[in-house]
Amino acid sequence: MITPRKTRIPYLDFLKFFAIASVLLGHSVEQTTGNDFWDNPIWSFIYTYHMPLFMLLCGYFFGSSLNLSFGELVKKKFVQLVIPSLSAFAIMYAFVMLTGYNPCPELMDFSWFGFFNAVWFLKCVFFCYLIGYIALKSLRSFWAAALVSIVLFTILPIGNVDNINFMLPMFWLGYFCQKEQEVIDRHRRRLLIASLVAFAALLPFWSGRLTVYMVPIQVVDWTNGTVDWTNLNITVYRMVIGIVGSMVFFLSAPWVYGKIEHRRLTPTLNNLGKCTLGIYWTQTFLLECTLHGLGFYVGTAGSFIVGPVVATIELILCYQVVLLLKKHRYTRLLLLGEK
């Protein structure tokens, strides 16, 4: 049985900060470049690794949940992940109903699809926890649980719900990294070099138009029972570049953190990393919906300046909002998933 970790790991808090900063930068570029973001180099690069890295970190901390009963796990993750998702959808619905204005129709779609789309990553993590728990308890073997669940959710249509089929391999990778942490520490330099070489080799062939948002995973055509080999190739390529890209940052994080550990700003960055759920939740309203509603657009060249500036402002603003939400019991529960 996996022993729960009692203390935080500072370099992982810093890595969470990097991950959420990447999310905000990607979303800032997306919301300020109109429909040109698909080919934007900043957006394309970030979308090779940002959500896979987040899911790797979620999987890394999954092991302690195996000490819970299934009911305890569902209750804990429902509070942490599903309640904030329900609150986000309810707030969006109430705003549109009261004002008659929908600033972001692509995001605020009031249907089952819209519910799953709103802060989709939180529900994806919830499902991955349940899948991982059931698979490990049933099959007992890590490799069997990972392989069977990945294959099933890749070929079954239900895998497209909240991009489970895209994120599940990253979740298992994170759990594997935690299980084999000692081995990784001994071979970190070699693993980092291998990941860097693989990432550099794959990156020239990458395009934002290969993201799961443009090319969803549909490996099997269930109407005639055939395999879509083109989709399978894209799916495997996208998974591999996501894995090696995430591993580059995961493996380099301890060394990078060691260089800045004693800087004055570092504790603040770590605190930002501790608030990633709240920042992700808040940016949905303050960045994605608001910027989209304003319709402020720049070209690709301008995104290299405007994107980082907007992302920095949003990061500071979202963090301050999260600190306010933490002060009240009900907002802490309903919006941040914290008791």
C-alpha positions in Angstrom: 0.0 0.0 0.0 1.2 3.5 -0.8 2.1 5.7 2.2 0.5 9.2 2.0 3.0 12.0 1.8 3.0 14.1 4.9 4.9 17.1 3.7 4.8 19.2 0.5 7.5 19.0 -2.1 8.6 22.6 -2.8 9.9 22.0 -6.3 6.5 20.4 -7.3 4.7 23.5 -6.0 7.0 25.5 -8.2 6.3 23.2 -11.1 2.5 23.7 -10.5 3.1 27.4 -10.7 4.9 26.9 -14.0 2.0 24.8 -15.3 -0.8 27.2 -14.3 1.3 30.1 -15.8 1.5 28.2 -19.0 -2.3 27.7 -19.0 -2.9 31.4 -18.5 -0.4 32.3 -21.2 -1.9 29.9 -23.7 -5.4 31.2 -22.9 -4.3 34.8 -23.1 -2.9 34.2 -26.6 -6.0 32.3 -27.6 -8.4 35.0 -26.4 -6.4 37.9 -27.9 -5.7 36.6 -31.4 -9.2 35.9 -32.7 -9.3 32.6 -34.6 -5.6 32.8 -35.5 -4.4 31.0 -32.4 -4.3 27.6 -34.0 -1.1 28.6 -35.9 0.4 30.9 -33.2 3.8 29.6 -32.2 3.4 30.4 -28.5 0.0 28.7 -28.3 1.2 25.7 -30.3 4.2 25.2 -28.1 2.3 25.5 -24.9 -0.3 23.0 -26.1 2.2 20.3 -26.5 2.7 19.9 -22.7 0.6 22.2 -20.4 -2.4 20.0 -19.6 -0.4 16.8 -19.9 2.0 18.2 -17.3 -0.9 19.1 -15.0 -2.3 15.6 -15.3 1.1 14.1 -14.7 1.2 16.0 -11.4 -2.3 14.8 -10.5 -1.3 11.2 -11.1 1.9 11.7 -9.1 -0.3 12.3 -6.0 -2.8 9.6 -6.8 -1.1 6.9 -4.7 -2.3 8.1 -1.3 -5.9 7.7 -2.5 -5.4 4.0 -2.7 -5.6 3.9 1.1 -9.2 5.1 1.0 -12.3 3.1 0.4 -14.0 3.7 -2.9 -16.8 5.6 -1.1 -14.3 7.8 0.7 -12.5 8.5 -2.6 -15.7 9.5 -4.4 -16.7 11.7 -1.6 -13.3 13.4 -1.3 -12.9 14.0 -5.0 -16.5 15.0 -5.5 -16.1 17.8 -3.0 -12.7 18.8 -4.4 -13.4 18.7 -8.1 -17.1 18.2 -9.0 -18.6 20.8 -6.6 -16.5 23.7 -8.1 -17.5 22.4 -11.6 -21.2 22.6 -10.7 -20.7 26.0 -9.2 -19.0 27.3 -12.3 -21.8 26.1 -14.5 -24.4 27.5 -12.2 -22.7 30.9 -12.1 -22.4 31.0 -15.9 -26.1 30.0 -16.3 -27.3 32.6 -13.8 -25.2 35.4 -15.4 -26.6 34.7 -18.9 -30.2 34.3 -17.7 -30.1 37.6 -15.7 -28.2 39.7 -18.2 -29.4 38.1 -21.5 -25.8 38.3 -22.6 -23.4 35.4 -23.3 -19.8 36.7 -23.6 -18.4 33.3 -24.6 -21.0 31.1 -26.4 -18.3 28.5 -27.2 -17.7 27.9 -23.5 -21.0 28.8 -22.0 -23.3 26.3 -23.7 -26.2 25.4 -21.5 -26.5 21.7 -22.2 -24.8 18.5 -21.0 -22.0 19.3 -23.4 -21.7 22.7 -21.9 -21.6 21.3 -18.4 -18.8 18.9 -19.2 -17.0 21.7 -21.1 -17.0 24.2 -18.2 -13.8 23.8 -16.3 -13.5 20.5 -18.0 -10.1 19.5 -16.5 -11.5 19.3 -13.0 -14.1 16.6 -14.1 -11.4 14.9 -16.2 -9.2 14.5 -13.0 -12.2 13.2 -11.1 -12.9 10.5 -13.7 -9.2 9.6 -13.9 -9.0 9.1 -10.2 -12.1 6.8 -10.3 -10.7 4.9 -13.3 -7.3 4.5 -11.8 -8.7 3.3 -8.5 -11.0 0.7 -10.0 -8.4 -0.5 -12.5 -5.7 -1.0 -9.8 -8.0 -2.6 -7.3 -9.4 -5.0 -9.9 -6.3 -5.9 -11.8 -3.7 -5.5 -9.0 -0.9 -4.9 -11.5 0.1 -1.3 -12.5 1.0 -2.3 -16.0 -2.2 -4.3 -16.5 -4.4 -1.5 -15.0 -2.7 1.2 -17.1 -2.7 -0.7 -20.4 -6.3 -2.0 -20.1 -7.8 1.3 -19.1 -5.8 3.3 -21.7 -6.8 1.0 -24.5 -10.5 0.8 -23.4 -10.9 4.6 -23.2 -9.0 5.1 -26.4 -11.3 2.9 -28.5 -14.6 3.5 -26.7 -16.6 6.7 -27.6 -17.1 7.4 -23.8 -13.4 8.2 -23.7 -14.0 11.6 -25.4 -15.9 12.8 -22.3 -13.8 15.6 -20.9 -10.8 14.3 -22.9 -10.3 11.3 -20.7 -8.7 9.4 -23.5 -6.2 12.1 -24.0 -5.3 12.7 -20.3 -5.4 9.1 -18.9 -2.0 8.1 -20.2 -0.5 11.2 -18.5 -2.3 10.3 -15.3 -0.7 6.9 -15.3 2.7 8.4 -16.1 2.5 10.6 -13.0 1.6 7.7 -10.8 4.5 5.7 -12.3 6.9 8.6 -11.6 5.9 8.6 -8.0 6.2 4.8 -7.6 9.7 4.9 -9.3 10.9 8.2 -7.8 14.1 6.7 -6.4 15.0 5.2 -9.8 14.2 8.5 -11.5 16.4 10.4 -9.1 19.3 8.1 -9.8 19.0 8.5 -13.6 17.5 12.0 -13.8 20.2 13.4 -16.0 20.0 10.6 -18.6 16.2 10.7 -18.6 16.2 14.4 -19.0 18.6 14.2 -22.0 16.6 11.5 -23.6 13.3 13.5 -23.1 14.9 16.7 -24.4 16.2 14.9 -27.5 12.8 13.2 -28.2 10.9 16.5 -27.6 13.3 18.4 -29.9 12.9 15.7 -32.6 9.1 15.7 -32.4 8.5 19.4 -32.1 9.2 20.4 -35.7 6.3 18.2 -36.9 3.9 19.6 -34.3 1.1 22.0 -35.1 -1.7 23.6 -33.0 -4.0 22.0 -35.5 -3.1 18.6 -34.2 -4.4 19.3 -30.7 -7.2 17.2 -29.4 -9.6 20.2 -29.8 -9.1 20.1 -33.6 -8.5 16.4 -34.1 -10.5 14.5 -31.3 -9.5 10.9 -30.6 -11.7 8.6 -32.8 -9.5 5.6 -33.5 -12.3 3.2 -34.1 -15.3 3.9 -36.4 -18.0 2.0 -34.6 -20.5 2.4 -37.5 -18.5 -0.1 -39.6 -16.0 -1.5 -37.1 -12.9 -0.1 -38.9 -9.7 1.5 -37.5 -8.9 5.1 -38.6 -5.1 4.7 -39.0 -4.6 8.4 -39.6 -6.3 9.3 -36.3 -4.4 6.5 -34.5 -1.1 8.0 -35.8 -2.0 11.5 -34.7 -3.2 10.1 -31.3 0.1 8.3 -30.7 2.2 11.2 -31.8 0.2 13.6 -29.7 0.5 11.3 -26.7 4.3 10.8 -27.1 5.1 14.5 -27.5 2.9 15.3 -24.5 4.8 12.7 -22.4 8.3 13.7 -23.4 7.4 17.5 -23.2 5.9 17.0 -19.7 8.9 14.9 -18.6 11.4 17.6 -19.7 9.8 20.0 -17.2 9.2 17.4 -14.5 12.8 16.1 -14.6 14.4 19.6 -14.8 12.2 21.1 -12.0 14.4 20.1 -9.0 17.5 21.6 -10.7 15.7 24.8 -11.7 14.2 25.2 -8.3 17.6 24.7 -6.6 18.9 27.7 -8.6 16.1 30.0 -7.4 15.1 28.5 -4.1 16.5 31.4 -2.0 15.3 34.2 -4.2 12.8 36.6 -2.6 10.1 35.9 -5.1 10.2 32.1 -4.9 7.9 31.6 -1.8 5.2 33.6 -3.7 5.6 31.4 -6.8 5.2 28.3 -4.6 2.1 29.8 -3.0 0.7 30.4 -6.5 1.5 26.7 -7.2 -0.6 25.7 -4.2 -3.6 27.5 -5.6 -3.7 26.1 -9.1 -7.3 24.7 -8.8 -8.6 28.1 -7.7 -6.6 30.0 -10.3 -7.8 27.6 -13.0 -11.4 28.0 -11.9 -11.2 31.8 -11.6 -9.4 32.4 -14.9 -12.4 30.8 -16.7 -14.4 33.9 -15.8 -11.7 36.6 -15.6 -9.7 35.5 -18.7 -11.6 33.2 -21.0 -15.1 34.7 -20.7 -14.2 38.4 -20.1 -11.5 38.7 -22.7 -13.6 36.8 -25.2 -16.5 39.2 -24.5 -14.3 42.3 -24.9 -13.2 41.2 -28.4 -9.7 42.7 -28.0 -7.5 41.1 -30.7 -3.9 41.5 -31.8 -1.8 39.8 -34.5 0.7 37.1 -34.1 3.6 39.5 -33.6 1.7 41.4 -31.0 0.8 38.2 -29.1 4.5 37.9 -28.0 4.0 41.1 -26.0 0.3 41.2 -25.2 0.0 37.5 -24.3 2.6 37.5 -21.5 1.4 40.9 -20.2 -2.2 39.8 -20.0 -1.2 36.4 -18.5 0.8 38.1 -15.8 -2.0 40.5 -14.9 -4.5 37.7 -14.8 -2.3 35.5 -12.7 -1.9 38.2 -10.1 -5.6 39.1 -10.2 -6.8 35.4 -10.0 -4.4 34.7 -7.1 -5.8 37.7 -5.1 -9.4 36.5 -5.9 -8.5 33.0 -4.7 -7.1 34.4 -1.4 -10.4 36.3 -0.9 -12.4 33.2 -1.6 -10.4 31.2 0.9 -11.5 33.5 3.7 -15.1 32.4 3.7 -16.3 28.8 4.4 -18.9 28.6 1.7 -16.9 30.2 -1.1 -14.0 27.9 0.0 -16.2 24.9 -0.4 -18.4 25.8 -3.4 -15.7 27.5 -5.5 -12.4 26.0 -4.4 -13.5 22.5 -3.3 -12.0 23.0 0.2 -13.7 22.2 3.4 
